């Protein structure tokens, strides 16, 4: 009898199900309240199957963060290909201040990971790579805007850092602020500050 061959598509699907279940658990319980057992139960998997893909909780957490950052980065790359520099930056802000529901979920999970990353080089390097990708993308948008006369002549490096600081700062203020203030208010504040800084 020949040995059973592994189905790569099935393996990838099971791994993805565990990652998404891990994201849902972190969203509901936080990183420290999430366990491999709770993720297995949510995914409808087996403990042995989960341990095959993720031998430790840290391995699962790393995969969840990697997946979240990849999805955000991919979406931002897509909008960075559309229109002129002003349109690209406006589209980026629309993505980053998408909606109350999406932003609350994303930032609750990300801030949990920021806390973990402050103590773990492994997680820190993943976030560092994501922020570097954001920086490069924003530098490109600002350089394009300067070249085509849409933006003032500012340092593209400084502008890229400023964009990220404003977005994350406003999202944090919104998340910690009263539930009565819509996320769009913070998006518009961010847009106004960037406009006064970048626009001619």
N, C-alpha and C positions, 0 to 999 in steps of 0.2 A: 504494500500500500504506500502510495507516495505521500509525503508530508503536505499538510495544508499550507497553501501559499497565503501570505498576508495580502489583504486588499488595501492598497495605499489610499484610495478614495474614502473607504470606510474608516480607516485610521485617522485621516485628516478630519473627517466629519465628527468623530468621537472626541478628538482633541479640541476642536472648535466648540463643541457643545459644553465641554468642561470649562473652557475659558469664559464663555458667555454666562455659564452658571456661576462661575467665580466672580465675574463682574456684578451680577445681580446680588450675590451674597454680600459683597463689599459695600454695594450701594445701600443695602438694607441694614447691615450689622457693623459696617466698618471693617478695616483690615484685621483688627485684633479680635473681633467677634466672629470672624469667618474661620471655619475649620475645613480640613479636607473632607471630613464626614458630611458636613452640611452641604458642601459643593457637590459631592457624589449623590446625595439624596436629591438635590434640586435638579441635577442633570439626569437622574434616573440611570446612573451608571453603577458599576461595581467598584468596590474599594481597590481590588486587584488591578482592574482596568485603569483606574485613575492613577495608581502608583506606577503603572507602566509608563505613562506619559509624564507624570510629575511626581518624582520620588519624594519630594518634600513640599511643604506648604509654600516655602519661598520660591520654589521652581514654578508653582502655579501662579503665585502673585506676580512674578516676573513676566510670565506669559500674558497675564491679564494686562499689565501696564504696557507691554510691548504692543499688544493688539489695540488698545485704546489710542496710544500715540500714533501708531501706523494709520489708523482710520482718520484721525484728525489731520495728520500730515498729508495724507492722500487727498482729502477734501480741499485743503488749502492749496496744494499744488494745482488742483483742477481749476480753482478760481483765479490763480495767478497766471493762467494762460489766456484769460478773457479780457479783451478790450485794452484801453490805454491804462496808464499808471493810476490815474484817479479812479477809474472804474475797478481796477484790480484791488486797490486799497479799500474802496467802499464794499466790494464783494467779500473781502476778507473780514471786515467788521461785521457784516451780516452773518457770516458763518460763526464767528467767535461770540456773537451775542444772538445766537439763533432763536431761542425761545426760553421762557422761564423753565419749562419742564426739562428740556435738553440741557440747558446750562446748569441747572441745579444738580442733575445727575452727574454730569461730567466733572464739575468742580468739586463736588463732595468726594468723588473717587480720587481725583487728582490731588487734592489737598491731603488726603490720607497718605498717598504715595510720596508727596513732598516730605512729610514728616518722617516716613520710613527712609527715604533717600538721604536725609541729613545724617543718618547713622550707618548707611550701607553703601559702600563704593559701587557695588554691583548695580543697585537701583539708581544711584546718582549718575552713573555713566549713561544709562538709558535716557534719563531726563536731559542730561547735558547734550546728548546727540540730537534729541528732539528740539531743544532750544537753539542749537547751532543750525539746524535745518531751517527753523523759523527766521533766524537772523540772516542767513544767506538769501532766503527768498525775499525778505523785506528789503535788504540791501539792493537786490536786483530791481525791485519795484521802484524804490526811491531813485536809483541811478537812471532808470528809464524815464521817470517823471522829470528829472532835472534835464536830461538830454533833450526831451521834447518840449521843454518850457512849461510843463504843468506844475512843477514844484520849484520852490526857491532853491538857491544853491546852499545846501546844508551838507554836513558830513553824513553820507549814507550810513556809515557805521553807527554814529550817534543816533540817527533817526530810527534805525532798526531796533536798537536797544530801547529807545523811547516808546516805540509802538508796542513792544512786548510789555514794558513796564505799565503803560497806561491800560492796556487790555486786561492784564492779570489783576492790576490794582482795582480797576473799576468792577471787575467780576467779583473780586473778594468783598468789596464794599457792598455790592448788591446782595451777595449771598448772606452777609452778616447783618444787613439792614432790615428795615421793616418789610413785611410781606406785601404791603400796600403799594410799594414803589415798583413799577414794572421794569424789567431788564432793559427795555427799549430806552428808558430815560438815561440809563448809564451808557448805553451805546451812543446815544445822541451827544452826551457830554464828551465822550471819548472822541467822537467825530469832530466836534467843535474845537477841541484842544488841538487835535492833529491838523485840522484845517488852518488854524491860526499859525501853527508852526511851519507847515509845509507849503500851503498854497501861496501863490504869487499875489 
